[in-house]
Amino acid sequence: MKNTNSKKLVQDPPFRVIEAFYQNWVAGVEEGGSGVNIHLTFSEKDTDVLIQSIYFRNAILEAKGNINAPNKFVGYLNNNTKRNVIMDADPMKEAKNTISEEFPFQLKDNEAVVEYWYGGKKNYYKIGNISERDMIPYPQANPNQHE
């Protein structure tokens, strides 16, 4: 089946990715869950570039920036996301289910795509060979408090 949602990738973006890594985490408290955080650091980023989203492991993550480090962005992937699917004998209630979009990129586990705005247009840039850092255990905390 051909992917009709594919998006065109830019080869020469108006920035450089100087660091890209992902890090698994697990909470030590019940309901804390587990997940993966992907960290991206840019340099030579044109001031008109707006980093929007990170496509990683079949999920579209909000690229969260830091006012104190304007070239660093993190995407938070929670492995325990609940699916809000309505199952009911009444087909009208089931019709309220939203159809999930087909993921537009075929990526390996160590690849991501950055969605960004530049020059009034939405663009996409693929990052490969993203390194993995050691897992972070949170023995007595719920790391989901950032959301």
N, C-alpha and C positions, 0 to 999 in steps of 0.2 A: 504494500500500500504506500503510495507516494504521500509525503508530508506536504500538504498544501499550505500550511501555516509557516513555512520556513521564512526566515528573515535574512536579508542580505548583510553579510559581515563586512566591516570596514577593515582594510589592511594597514592603513597608515593614520591612526587616530591622532588628535591634537593633545596627546599626553603620552607619558611613558609609565609603565607599571614597574616599579622598582622592587616591590616585595609582594608576594602572594602566597598565603598559606592557609590551611584549614586545620581545625583542631576539634576533635571529638570531646564531649563532656558528658558526665553523668552525675546526677544529683544523688545525695545520700539520704534524702528524705522522701517519704511516700508522696506521690503526686508531683515530685520534682521533675521526673522524666529524664530524657537524654536528648542529645542532638549534636549538631556540628555548627561551628562558627567559621565563616570564611572571612579572612582579613586581606584587604587590598590597600597598598600604599602607592600613590601616584607621584610623579615629578613632572616638571615641564608641562603642567596642566594649564592650558589656556584658560584665562579668567572667565570666558564665556561658556565653558563646559559645565554642565550640570549632570553629575552622576546620579542616576535614577534607581536602577535595579540591578541585581545580580542573579543570573540564571545558573543554578547549581544543583546537581543531583535531582533533576526533574522537578525543581521547585523554582518559583520566581520570588526572590527575597528582596525586601526593601533594603537599599544601600543606606545604612545609617551612618551619618558623619559625626564628627566631633568638633565642636567650635574651637577647642584648644589645639587640634591637629587637623586642619582643614583638608589635608591631602590623604587622610586615612579614613577608610570606610569598612564597615562590618555588616555581613549578612548573617542572620540568625535562623538556623533551620532546626525546628523542634521535631524530633522523631515521633512524638506522641500527639501530634495534631489530630483532634477528633474530626471525623467527617460528619457533617450535618446532613444526613440522608434521611428523608422521610419514607418510612415503609408503612403502608396502610392499605386496608381493604378498599378504601375509597380512592379510586384512581385520580380524582380531582386533587386530593391532598398530595399524592405522589407526584403530580404534575408540577408542584411547586419546587421540586428538586432542580437545582441549577446544573447544567451540563458543564463539566470541567473541560477547559480548553486543552487541546492536544499540545504537548510541550513542543516548542518550535525548533529545538536544536537537539542533535544527537551528540552527547558529550560523554567522555570518560569520567570516572570518579574524580580525577585530578584536573579537570577542565571546567572552565566557567565562561560565561559571556556577560560582559558589562553592557547595560543599556544606558545610553547617555544622550543628552540634548546638546546640540551644537549648531549654530547658524540657523536656528529655528526648525531643525529637523531632528527626528529621533534616529539614533545610530546604534550599531551593535559591534562590539569588538571581542574576539575570542582570546582567552588566556589559557595557555597550556602548561603542563608540567608544574602544577601548583604543589608545593611541598606540604607534607603532613607533619604537624608538631605532636609531641606527646599529649596523650589524653589528660584532661583536667578533671580530677574527682572533686566534687563539692560535698564533703562528708556530712555537713550539717546545715546546708543552705539550699535554697531553691534558686538556681541561676536564671530562672525565667522572669525575675523581677524587673528586668530591663524593658520588658514589653508592656 
